[in-house]
């Protein structure tokens, strides 16, 4: 049986089966039942299981409920069932009835894109930061809440009946694996890691440099970090903007325009007279 998390389905997703421990030619029919869940329903005569309400895998990853089987003796319906049951213990009830406590895993649907902890980030770095260094004080985190692979099957048995609920619920597709990329026109930065599963912190490193505040084109960089699912169809994605502000430091000594200068002056020049001009930057 497969149960997807999103749509309500009216068609059958599975069926309850049973077998008699002591089979005889006159085995009576049974009624099927489910207790403890408002998300699933079962046809009392055929055992067909349907989804009754929407299921959100991110809210409910496991459905716990009770499957019941009651035989009909002489045309009468035996309702002698326990009203309170704990844990996963299979309870044998008086008469030809059985109850099994079950838990099934919901199959995930790829409905969640990898999401950043913030739509935008900003960081200040000194222009002399070494090449290869990660940008400091940068807290980028991305997470995809869709599930990965898991399987689970459950069986139950009773006193006179053996109930068999086969619900191998498989999470199809590795929905939580995503690639991480960086859109950077300057080519001076790189992102790490480039692929992750579930969630990860993201680091941005300087791969080309050094940075130079004196270059007007290197005083501010605006980057786009992209997280996109790797193996799904369609591939859901999200982005975050990163602004890198380069800070000036005192890394340049004053420089004269020429290495040497010469000038002449008359001997009777008055105080304050201009002799020559020396340029420095």
C-alpha positions in Angstrom: 0.0 0.0 0.0 1.2 3.5 -0.9 0.0 6.7 0.8 1.2 10.0 -0.7 1.2 13.0 1.6 -0.6 15.6 -0.5 -3.8 14.8 -2.3 -6.9 13.2 -0.9 -7.4 10.0 -2.9 -10.8 8.2 -3.1 -9.4 5.1 -4.9 -8.0 2.2 -2.9 -4.4 2.5 -1.6 -4.2 -1.0 -0.2 -6.2 -3.8 1.4 -6.4 -5.6 4.7 -6.0 -9.4 4.3 -6.7 -12.2 6.7 -6.3 -16.0 7.0 -7.8 -18.4 9.5 -5.5 -20.2 11.9 -7.7 -23.2 11.8 -9.3 -23.2 8.4 -12.5 -25.2 8.0 -15.0 -25.5 5.2 -17.4 -23.3 7.1 -15.3 -20.3 8.0 -17.6 -17.3 8.5 -17.1 -13.9 6.8 -15.5 -11.0 8.6 -15.8 -7.2 9.0 -12.7 -5.0 8.6 -12.2 -1.9 10.7 -9.7 0.9 11.5 -9.6 2.8 14.8 -7.5 5.7 16.0 -7.2 7.6 12.8 -9.3 10.1 10.8 -6.9 10.1 7.8 -7.6 6.6 6.6 -10.8 4.6 6.0 -11.4 0.9 5.2 -14.3 -0.8 3.5 -15.8 -3.1 6.1 -16.6 -5.8 3.6 -13.7 -5.7 1.1 -10.8 -4.4 3.3 -9.9 -1.8 0.8 -8.0 1.1 2.5 -8.5 4.7 1.2 -7.1 8.1 2.3 -9.9 10.2 3.8 -8.1 13.5 4.6 -5.0 15.3 3.3 -1.8 14.1 4.8 1.2 16.4 5.2 4.5 14.4 5.5 6.2 17.4 7.1 3.6 17.4 9.9 2.9 13.6 10.1 5.6 11.2 9.1 4.0 8.2 10.8 0.4 7.1 11.1 -0.5 5.1 14.2 -3.8 3.3 14.4 -5.5 -0.1 15.0 -6.7 -2.6 12.4 -9.6 -4.8 13.5 -11.1 -8.0 12.2 -14.4 -9.4 13.5 -16.0 -12.6 12.3 -19.8 -12.9 11.9 -21.2 -15.8 13.8 -24.7 -16.7 12.9 -25.2 -13.5 11.0 -24.4 -11.4 14.2 -21.7 -8.8 14.4 -19.4 -9.3 17.4 -18.6 -5.8 18.9 -16.7 -7.1 21.9 -13.5 -5.0 21.2 -11.3 -3.2 23.6 -11.7 0.6 23.6 -8.2 1.5 24.9 -5.0 0.0 23.7 -1.4 1.0 24.3 1.9 0.7 22.3 2.4 -1.9 19.6 1.2 -4.9 21.5 -1.2 -7.1 19.5 -4.3 -7.7 21.6 -6.2 -11.0 21.5 -9.9 -10.4 22.3 -12.6 -12.8 23.3 -14.5 -14.5 20.5 -13.4 -14.5 16.9 -12.0 -11.0 16.9 -8.5 -9.5 16.7 -6.9 -6.1 16.9 -3.4 -5.1 15.8 -1.7 -1.8 16.7 0.1 -0.5 13.6 2.4 2.3 12.6 3.1 3.1 8.9 5.4 5.6 7.3 3.9 8.2 5.0 5.5 8.4 1.5 7.0 11.8 0.9 6.0 14.0 -2.0 8.5 16.6 -3.3 6.7 19.7 -2.2 9.4 21.6 -0.4 12.2 23.5 -2.0 15.5 23.9 -0.3 15.2 27.1 1.8 17.8 29.5 3.1 17.6 30.8 6.6 17.4 34.3 5.3 16.7 35.8 1.8 19.7 38.1 2.0 23.1 38.2 3.8 25.8 40.9 4.2 29.4 40.7 5.3 32.3 43.2 5.7 35.8 42.1 4.8 39.2 43.8 4.9 40.8 44.2 1.5 43.9 42.3 2.7 42.0 39.0 3.5 44.1 36.1 2.3 43.1 34.2 -0.8 41.4 30.9 0.2 39.9 32.3 3.4 36.2 31.9 4.1 34.2 35.1 4.5 34.0 35.8 8.2 30.9 36.1 10.4 28.7 34.6 7.7 25.8 32.4 8.9 24.2 30.9 5.8 22.1 27.9 6.4 19.9 26.0 3.9 17.5 23.1 4.5 15.2 20.9 2.5 12.5 19.3 4.7 11.5 16.7 2.2 12.5 13.2 3.3 15.0 10.7 1.8 14.6 7.0 1.5 12.8 4.8 4.0 10.8 1.6 4.0 8.6 -0.1 6.5 6.3 -3.1 6.5 4.0 -4.3 9.4 2.3 -7.6 10.2 -0.2 -8.5 12.9 -1.8 -11.7 14.2 -4.6 -12.5 16.6 -6.2 -15.4 18.5 -8.5 -17.0 15.9 -7.6 -14.7 12.9 -4.3 -13.6 11.4 -4.6 -10.1 10.2 -2.2 -9.0 7.5 -1.9 -5.4 6.7 0.8 -4.9 4.0 1.8 -1.3 3.8 5.3 -1.1 2.5 5.3 2.7 2.2 8.3 3.8 0.3 9.7 7.3 0.1 10.3 7.5 -3.6 13.2 9.7 -4.8 15.9 11.3 -2.8 14.0 14.5 -2.4 16.3 16.2 0.1 19.5 16.1 -1.9 20.3 19.5 -3.4 23.1 21.3 -5.3 24.5 24.6 -4.1 25.9 27.1 -6.6 27.1 30.6 -6.8 26.4 33.3 -9.4 29.5 35.6 -9.3 30.4 37.7 -12.3 33.8 38.6 -10.8 34.9 35.0 -10.5 36.6 35.8 -7.1 34.4 33.7 -4.9 33.4 30.0 -4.5 30.8 28.2 -2.5 31.2 25.2 -0.2 29.8 22.6 -0.1 28.4 22.2 -3.6 26.0 19.3 -2.7 24.2 18.4 0.5 21.4 16.2 1.9 18.8 17.6 4.2 20.5 20.7 5.6 23.9 22.3 5.7 25.8 25.5 6.6 27.3 27.3 3.6 30.7 28.9 3.3 31.9 31.4 0.7 35.7 31.5 0.0 37.9 33.9 -1.8 39.6 32.1 -4.6 41.1 35.0 -6.6 42.7 38.1 -5.3 43.9 40.0 -3.5 41.0 42.3 -3.0 41.8 46.0 -3.6 39.6 48.7 -2.1 41.5 51.3 -4.3 39.9 49.6 -7.3 36.4 51.1 -7.5 35.1 47.8 -9.0 36.1 45.9 -5.9 34.5 47.9 -3.2 31.2 45.9 -3.2 30.3 42.5 -4.6 26.7 41.3 -5.0 26.5 37.5 -5.2 23.6 35.1 -5.7 23.7 31.8 -3.8 21.4 29.1 -5.4 20.2 25.8 -3.8 18.5 23.5 -6.3 17.3 19.9 -5.9 19.6 17.4 -7.5 17.5 14.3 -8.5 13.8 15.4 -8.5 11.5 16.4 -11.4 10.8 19.2 -11.3 13.9 20.5 -9.5 12.7 23.0 -6.8 15.1 25.7 -5.9 15.6 29.0 -4.0 18.1 31.8 -3.9 19.7 34.2 -1.4 21.6 37.4 -2.1 25.0 38.0 -0.5 26.5 41.5 -0.4 30.3 41.6 0.3 31.5 45.1 1.4 35.3 45.5 1.1 36.9 47.7 3.8 39.9 50.0 3.2 43.0 49.5 5.3 46.2 51.5 5.6 48.2 49.4 3.1 49.7 52.0 0.8 52.5 54.4 1.7 52.5 57.9 0.1 54.4 57.9 -3.2 56.2 60.9 -4.9 55.5 61.5 -8.5 59.2 61.5 -9.3 62.1 59.9 -7.6 64.1 63.2 -7.6 63.5 66.9 -8.2 65.7 70.0 -9.0 64.9 73.7 -8.9 66.6 77.1 -9.1 65.9 80.3 -7.3 67.3 83.8 -7.6 69.3 85.0 -4.7 67.0 87.9 -3.9 63.8 85.9 -4.0 61.3 87.2 -1.4 60.1 85.0 1.4 57.1 82.9 0.3 58.1 82.7 -3.3 57.3 79.4 -5.0 60.4 77.5 -5.9 58.8 74.3 -7.5 55.9 71.9 -7.1 56.3 68.3 -5.8 53.4 65.9 -6.3 52.7 63.0 -4.0 49.8 60.6 -3.8 
